[in-house]
Amino acid sequence: MKAAVVSSFDSAPRYQEFSVPVPVGDHEMLVDVLAAGLHPRVRSQANGSHYTSTDELPLVPGIDGVGRGPDGRLRYFVLLDTAMGAMAEQTVIDTRRSVVLPDSTDPVAVAAAMNPAMSSWVALRQRVPFQAGQDVLVLGATGNAGQLAVQIAKLFGAGQIIAAGRDPQRLATLPALGATATVPLSADPLGQTAADVDVVLDYLWGEPAVAAMIAILTNRTDRGKPLTWIEIGSVAGATAAIPSAALRQARLQIVGSGQGSVSTREYLAELHALADAIAAGTLDIDARAVPLANVEQAWAAADANHRVVLTP
């Protein structure tokens, strides 16, 4: 079969022959892959930088996707961290880590949205006791995951939804998706606009997170009001030099949300509801389908305006 194959961590995957995987367990199934998302998490898998990397080569990247099994049913699946990923004509899935989709489902939309949407969905469902009416700041709202986070916060009944990001054109589109206010990161009103939020969904970390945290805490009306800062991504930096006073001057709680801090059981518990929301068209999804044969070009393009989905 054909697959995207990583032979070196310092080069892009290449479209070439790869052995067809064989199911071995009672719950395993060989599926024909219809769509696999090119997520940032997949890029870090392919270059060996993700903290779950096993350094095993060659590998087929891809952590999730949509496929059709021998039973004819359409499934969204999440794969284990192995060398056999989703960016191939066929892959082996564990049916316990999959959900059956309606036949009318758009595979590209599901493959594009499940991974980035899961970050905020799980953060608000599993990492904190989020309640309708609470106010949310999405830090890094102009990225694909951030745009979905705005929509998911609205879906979960958030009160104020403040979207902060660098891209002014994409910021301008976020009120239509549910943002009640937008703030450019290059400006300085974040402390006033988001001073009294209850939850921060942080896709940036690094210096922007530190600046935002200090601004919010300094301007907070009631420093005894709980503020939960959920660290989800680190596109602006892997470390953040948070002053010790920030942890003492207000009721601040910093938690992470990702593999490890969220268990497999907790992820799987949310798959059905999120897949149903995407299949029903509840979320606005910006996806671009690219043939798997063009994986090298797709890898180099790094299209920030769309979630690229590879289709065998």
C-alpha positions as CSV (number, residue, x, y, z in Angstrom):
1,M,0.0,0.0,0.0
2,K,1.0,3.7,-0.3
3,A,1.7,5.8,2.8
4,A,3.5,8.9,4.0
5,V,6.7,7.5,5.5
6,V,9.2,9.2,7.8
7,S,12.7,7.8,7.4
8,S,14.5,10.6,9.1
9,F,13.4,13.0,11.8
10,D,15.0,15.9,10.0
11,S,13.1,15.5,6.7
12,A,9.4,15.5,5.6
13,P,7.5,12.3,5.0
14,R,7.6,10.8,1.5
15,Y,4.9,9.1,-0.4
16,Q,6.0,5.5,-0.9
17,E,5.3,1.8,-0.4
18,F,4.8,0.5,3.1
19,S,3.7,-2.9,4.4
20,V,0.0,-3.3,5.1
21,P,-0.4,-3.6,8.9
22,V,-2.1,-6.7,10.3
23,P,-4.6,-6.7,13.1
24,V,-3.6,-8.9,16.0
25,G,-5.9,-8.2,18.9
26,D,-9.5,-9.0,19.5
27,H,-10.5,-5.4,19.2
28,E,-8.3,-4.5,16.3
29,M,-9.6,-3.8,12.8
30,L,-8.0,-2.9,9.4
31,V,-9.7,0.1,8.0
32,D,-9.4,2.0,4.7
33,V,-8.4,5.5,5.6
34,L,-10.5,8.3,4.1
35,A,-9.0,11.3,5.9
36,A,-6.2,12.1,8.3
37,G,-5.5,15.6,9.8
38,L,-2.1,17.2,9.5
39,H,-2.1,18.7,13.1
40,P,0.8,20.4,14.8
41,R,0.8,17.3,17.1
42,V,1.5,15.2,14.0
43,R,4.4,17.4,12.9
44,S,6.0,17.0,16.3
45,Q,5.4,13.2,16.0
46,A,7.1,13.2,12.7
47,N,10.2,15.2,13.8
48,G,10.6,13.3,17.0
49,S,10.1,16.3,19.2
50,H,6.9,15.3,21.0
51,Y,7.3,14.1,24.5
52,T,5.6,10.8,23.6
53,S,8.1,10.1,20.8
54,T,9.7,6.6,20.9
55,D,12.4,7.5,18.3
56,E,11.2,4.5,16.2
57,L,11.9,4.7,12.5
58,P,10.6,4.3,9.9
59,L,7.1,5.5,10.9
60,V,3.9,6.5,9.3
61,P,2.6,9.7,11.0
62,G,-0.9,10.5,11.8
63,I,-2.6,10.2,15.2
64,D,-6.2,10.1,14.2
65,G,-8.5,10.0,11.2
66,V,-11.7,8.7,9.6
67,G,-11.8,5.3,7.9
68,R,-14.2,2.6,6.8
69,G,-13.9,-0.9,8.1
70,P,-14.8,-4.3,6.6
71,D,-18.2,-3.9,8.2
72,G,-18.9,-0.9,6.0
73,R,-19.2,1.5,8.8
74,L,-17.6,4.9,9.0
75,R,-15.5,5.5,12.1
76,Y,-13.5,8.3,13.6
77,F,-10.5,6.7,15.4
78,V,-7.6,7.7,17.7
79,L,-4.4,5.7,17.4
80,L,-1.9,4.6,19.9
81,D,1.6,6.1,19.8
82,T,3.1,3.6,17.5
83,A,5.0,3.6,14.2
84,M,1.8,2.9,12.2
85,G,-0.2,6.1,11.9
86,A,-3.1,7.3,9.9
87,M,-1.4,8.8,6.9
88,A,-1.7,5.6,4.7
89,E,-4.2,3.9,2.5
90,Q,-4.9,1.5,5.4
91,T,-4.2,1.4,9.1
92,V,-5.1,-0.8,12.1
93,I,-7.4,0.7,14.7
94,D,-8.6,-0.4,18.2
95,T,-12.3,-0.2,17.9
96,R,-12.5,0.8,21.6
97,R,-10.7,4.0,20.6
98,S,-13.2,4.8,17.8
99,V,-16.7,6.1,17.3
100,V,-19.1,5.1,14.5
101,L,-20.2,8.1,12.4
102,P,-23.4,8.6,10.4
103,D,-22.9,7.7,6.7
104,S,-23.7,11.3,5.8
105,T,-20.7,12.6,7.7
106,D,-18.0,14.6,5.9
107,P,-14.8,12.6,6.7
108,V,-12.6,15.7,5.9
109,A,-14.5,17.9,8.4
110,V,-14.2,15.3,11.2
111,A,-10.5,14.6,10.5
112,A,-9.8,18.3,10.5
113,A,-11.7,19.3,13.6
114,M,-11.6,16.5,16.1
115,N,-8.0,17.0,17.3
116,P,-7.9,20.8,17.6
117,A,-11.4,20.9,19.0
118,M,-10.7,18.2,21.6
119,S,-8.1,20.4,23.2
120,S,-10.6,23.0,24.5
121,W,-13.5,20.5,24.8
122,V,-11.5,18.2,27.1
123,A,-10.0,21.2,29.0
124,L,-13.5,22.5,29.9
125,R,-15.1,19.1,30.4
126,Q,-12.3,17.1,32.2
127,R,-9.7,19.5,33.6
128,V,-11.9,22.1,35.3
129,P,-15.5,22.1,36.7
130,F,-16.6,24.6,34.1
131,Q,-20.1,26.1,34.5
132,A,-22.3,27.9,32.1
133,G,-22.1,31.7,32.6
134,Q,-18.4,31.7,33.4
135,D,-16.2,34.1,31.4
136,V,-13.4,32.7,29.2
137,L,-10.3,34.2,27.6
138,V,-8.9,32.3,24.6
139,L,-5.2,33.2,24.3
140,G,-4.2,32.4,20.8
141,A,-7.7,32.6,19.3
142,T,-6.6,33.1,15.7
143,G,-5.2,29.6,15.3
144,N,-7.3,26.7,14.2
145,A,-7.6,25.3,17.7
146,G,-8.3,28.8,19.1
147,Q,-11.1,29.5,16.7
148,L,-12.7,26.2,17.7
149,A,-12.2,27.0,21.4
150,V,-14.2,30.2,20.9
151,Q,-17.1,28.1,19.4
152,I,-16.8,25.4,22.1
153,A,-16.9,28.0,24.9
154,K,-20.1,29.4,23.4
155,L,-21.5,25.9,23.0
156,F,-20.9,25.2,26.7
157,G,-22.7,28.4,27.7
158,A,-19.8,30.7,28.5
159,G,-20.8,34.3,29.5
160,Q,-18.2,36.6,28.1
161,I,-15.8,35.0,25.5
162,I,-12.7,37.2,24.9
163,A,-10.6,36.3,21.9
164,A,-6.9,37.4,21.9
165,G,-4.6,36.9,19.0
166,R,-2.1,38.4,16.6
167,D,-3.8,38.2,13.2
168,P,-6.2,41.2,12.9
169,Q,-8.1,39.7,9.9
170,R,-8.8,36.5,11.7
171,L,-9.7,38.3,14.9
172,A,-12.3,40.2,12.9
173,T,-14.1,36.9,12.1
174,L,-14.4,35.7,15.6
175,P,-17.4,37.6,16.8
176,A,-19.4,35.7,14.2
177,L,-18.2,32.5,15.9
178,G,-19.2,33.6,19.4
179,A,-16.5,36.0,20.7
180,T,-18.0,38.9,22.7
181,A,-14.8,40.9,22.5
182,T,-11.5,40.6,20.6
183,V,-8.1,42.0,21.6
184,P,-5.0,42.1,19.5
185,L,-1.9,40.8,21.4
186,S,0.1,43.7,20.1
187,A,-2.1,46.1,22.0
188,D,-2.3,46.7,25.7
189,P,-5.9,46.6,26.8
190,L,-6.0,42.9,27.7
191,G,-5.7,43.6,31.4
192,Q,-8.8,45.7,31.3
193,T,-10.9,43.7,28.9
194,A,-10.1,40.3,30.5
195,A,-9.4,41.3,34.0
196,D,-12.2,39.4,35.6
197,V,-12.4,36.2,33.5
198,D,-12.9,32.9,35.2
199,V,-11.0,30.6,32.8
200,V,-8.1,31.2,30.4
201,L,-7.5,28.7,27.5
202,D,-3.9,29.3,26.7
203,Y,-2.5,28.1,23.3
204,L,0.6,30.3,23.5
205,W,2.5,30.1,26.7
206,G,6.0,31.8,26.6
207,E,6.3,35.6,27.0
208,P,2.7,36.4,25.7
209,A,1.2,34.3,28.5
210,V,3.4,36.0,31.1
211,A,2.4,39.4,29.9
212,A,-1.3,38.5,29.8
213,M,-1.2,36.9,33.2
214,I,0.5,39.9,34.9
215,A,-1.9,42.3,33.1
216,I,-5.0,40.3,34.2
217,L,-3.9,39.8,37.8
218,T,-2.9,43.5,38.2
219,N,-6.3,44.7,37.0
220,R,-8.5,42.1,38.7
221,T,-11.4,43.7,40.5
222,D,-11.6,41.0,43.1
223,R,-8.3,39.1,43.6
224,G,-10.0,36.5,45.7
225,K,-12.1,35.4,42.7
226,P,-10.7,32.1,41.3
227,L,-8.9,32.3,38.0
228,T,-8.0,29.0,36.3
229,W,-5.3,29.2,33.7
230,I,-5.4,26.1,31.5
231,E,-2.1,25.6,29.6
232,I,-2.9,23.8,26.3
233,G,-0.3,24.8,23.7
234,S,3.1,26.4,23.5
235,V,3.4,28.0,20.1
236,A,5.0,31.2,21.6
237,G,7.5,29.4,23.8
238,A,8.1,26.2,25.8
239,T,8.8,28.0,29.0
240,A,7.3,31.0,30.8
241,A,9.1,33.1,33.4
242,I,6.1,33.7,35.8
243,P,6.9,36.0,38.7
244,S,6.4,34.4,42.1
245,A,4.2,37.3,43.1
246,A,1.7,36.2,40.4
247,L,1.0,33.1,42.4
248,R,0.5,35.0,45.6
249,Q,-1.3,38.1,44.8
250,A,-4.5,36.5,43.4
251,R,-6.4,33.2,43.6
252,L,-4.7,31.8,40.5
253,Q,-4.6,28.1,39.6
254,I,-2.4,26.9,36.7
255,V,-3.2,23.5,35.2
256,G,-2.1,21.7,32.0
257,S,-4.3,19.8,29.6
258,G,-2.9,17.2,27.3
259,Q,-1.8,13.6,27.1
260,G,-0.9,12.5,30.6
261,S,-2.8,15.2,32.5
262,V,-5.9,13.9,30.7
263,S,-6.2,10.1,30.8
264,T,-7.1,8.0,27.8
265,R,-10.4,7.1,29.6
266,E,-11.2,10.8,29.9
267,Y,-10.5,11.5,26.2
268,L,-12.5,8.5,25.1
269,A,-15.4,9.7,27.3
270,E,-15.7,12.8,25.2
271,L,-15.3,11.3,21.7
272,H,-18.9,10.6,21.0
273,A,-20.3,14.0,22.0
274,L,-17.6,15.9,20.1
275,A,-17.9,13.7,17.0
276,D,-21.7,14.2,17.0
277,A,-21.3,18.0,17.3
278,I,-18.9,18.1,14.3
279,A,-21.0,15.6,12.2
280,A,-24.1,17.8,12.9
281,G,-22.4,20.9,11.6
282,T,-22.5,22.6,15.0
283,L,-18.9,23.9,14.6
284,D,-17.6,26.1,11.7
285,I,-14.6,24.2,10.3
286,D,-11.9,25.6,7.9
287,A,-10.4,22.5,6.2
288,R,-8.5,21.9,3.1
289,A,-8.2,18.4,1.6
290,V,-4.9,17.4,0.0
291,P,-4.2,14.1,-1.7
292,L,-1.9,11.9,0.3
293,A,0.4,11.6,-2.7
294,N,1.2,15.3,-2.2
295,V,2.3,14.9,1.4
296,E,5.7,16.5,0.9
297,Q,4.2,19.6,-0.6
298,A,1.6,19.8,2.2
299,W,4.3,19.4,4.8
300,A,6.3,22.3,3.4
301,A,3.3,24.6,2.9
302,A,2.5,24.9,6.6
303,D,-0.9,26.4,5.8
304,A,-1.8,28.4,8.9
305,N,-5.2,29.5,7.4
306,H,-6.7,26.0,7.1
307,R,-6.4,22.6,8.8
308,V,-4.9,20.4,6.1
309,V,-6.4,16.9,5.8
310,L,-4.6,14.2,3.7
311,T,-6.9,12.0,1.7
312,P,-5.5,8.7,0.3
